Amino acid sequence: MFEDTILNSKNKDNESSNDFYISLLKKWGIFAGFLTAAFLISLLFTYLGRSSWEKSLRKNVEKVYSTYSENKYKVGAYIKVKTPLMTNVAVYSLYADDIKEDDEVYAVIARIPTLYGPVAAVYHYDPQASDSASFIDFANVSGEMKEKVANAAMNSQIEYWSKKIPKIISLKIVEKK
């Protein structure tokens, strides 16, 4: 009789611990499901917003080039770059009347860190003319702020990207879009 009481209490303990673990698994399963759904939704919005991002960057590059070259260059196709820096750099082909079809000239917009936060800088790269990209101007920065950003970033970040852009373009071009 005493043994029956002990066995019944152990069975009840096992059942209650099993119920506890089952409820814990359900709660963590629901939590993992919500995390997975949120991750998939963020990936979806990133994928859907990519063309808008490319078009917006193209407009910024066109705006800078309109003042830089007096509309000599036309911004062409977005070029996919297979590099981890893809979120910091966008590459576009450039067209002009004096550029041969075989020659490739690029416009590059890069997000560079400054004391005032990240700023979009536009570079011109002609592999036939130079072994480094030349800085043109900052996109969407004007007036007094442009001078402050330029003075703060001129020596270090702008030079870094001027040297880095040819390496990115020469080694990592995958396809034109």
N, C-alpha and C positions, 0 to 999 in steps of 0.2 A: 504494500500500500504506500509506504513511504517512497519506494522507488518509482511508483507510478506518478506521484506528485512531482518528483524531481524531473522525470522525463517530460511530463507535460509542461513544466516551466521552461525547460530547455527548448522544446518545440515552439513555445510562444515567443521566446527570445529570438530564435532563428527566424521565425515568421516576421517579427517586428523589425529585425535588422535587415531582412530581405526587402521588406516594404520601404525601409529607409533608403537603401541603395537604389532601388527601382525609382523612387521619387527623385533622388539626387540625379540619376542618369537622365530622367525626363527633363528636369530643369536645365541641366547642362546641355542636353541635346537641343532644347528650344533656344538657349542662348547661342550655341554654335550655329544654329540655323539662321538666327537674326544677323549674326556677324557675317556669315556667308552671303546672305541676301544683300546686306549693305555693301559689301565688297563688290559683288557683281553689278549692283546698280551704279556704283562709282566708276567701274570699268566701262559700263555702257555709256555713261555721260561723257567720259573722257574720249571714247571712240567717236561718239556723235559730234563732239565739239571740235574735233581735230581739223576739219575743213574750215570751220569758222576761224580757228586759231591761225591757220595758214593764210587765209585771206586778210585777216587783220594785220598780220606781220608784213604781208606784201604791200598793203596800203602804207604802212609806216616806212618801208624801204622806198617806195615810189615817192613819197613826200620828201624824204631826205635827198633822194637823187634829183628831184625836180629843182631843188635849190643848188645842189652841188654841181651838176653837169648841164644845167639849163636845158633839160629834157633831151640830152644827147643819147642817154641810155634808156632802154625800155626793159622793165623787169619781166623776165620770162618765167619758166617753169620752176616750181618748187622741186628741189632735189633732196631725196631721202638720204640721210646720212646714218649709217649703222654705227652708232657710237653711244656710249652712256651719256654723252653731253647733249644728246638730241633735245632735251628739254631746255637747254641753255643756248642752243645755236640753231638757226634756220638758214639754209643756203638756197639762193635763187640764181638762175642763170641770167646773164645780161645780154642784150642785143643792142647793136648800134650799126649805123651804115658803114663805118670804117673797120668793123670787126669781121674777119674772114669767117667762113662757116666752120672751118676746122678749129679755129681758136676758141677757147672757152674762157669767158670772163665771168666772175662771180660777184654777187652781192651777198654779204653775210650780215645777219643781225644776231648779235650775241648779248645775253644778259650778263652784265658785269657788276660785281659788287663794289660799292663805293661807301664812303662814310655816310652818305645820305640814303642808303638803301640800294637795292638792285636797280640798274638803269639799262635800257636797251641802247646798244652802240652799233652803228652801221659801219661796215668795212667794205672796201673795194679790193678784190684780189684778181690780178691778171698774172697767171703763171708764166707767160711769155716775157713779161716786162720786169718782174721782180720776184724775189724769193720770200717776201713777206707781204702781208696784207696792209693796206694803208687805211688808217682811221679817217672816216669822213665826218661824222657828227653823231650826236645823241638824238634818238627819236623821242618825241613827246616831251622834251625838256626845252624850256625857252627862258629868255631874259636873264636876270641875275642868277637864278638857280643854275642855268646852263654853265655860266662862268665858274661858279663854286664847284660844281660836279667835275668840270673839266680840270680845274686846278688840283682837285683832290685825287683824281684818278689818272692824270696825264702820264706820269712816269711809270707807274707800276702796272696797273691792270690793262691799260690800253696797249702798252708794249707787249705784255704777256700774250694777249689775244692776237696781236699782229703777228707774232711768231707762231702761235698755236694753230691758226686758221689754215695755213698751207698744209700742215701735217694732217689735219682732219680731212681736208678736201682730197689730198693726193692719195691717202691710204684707205679712206672709208666710203667712197661714193659707191652706192649700191645700184641705184636706178633713178631715172628721171620720172617724175609723175606728171 
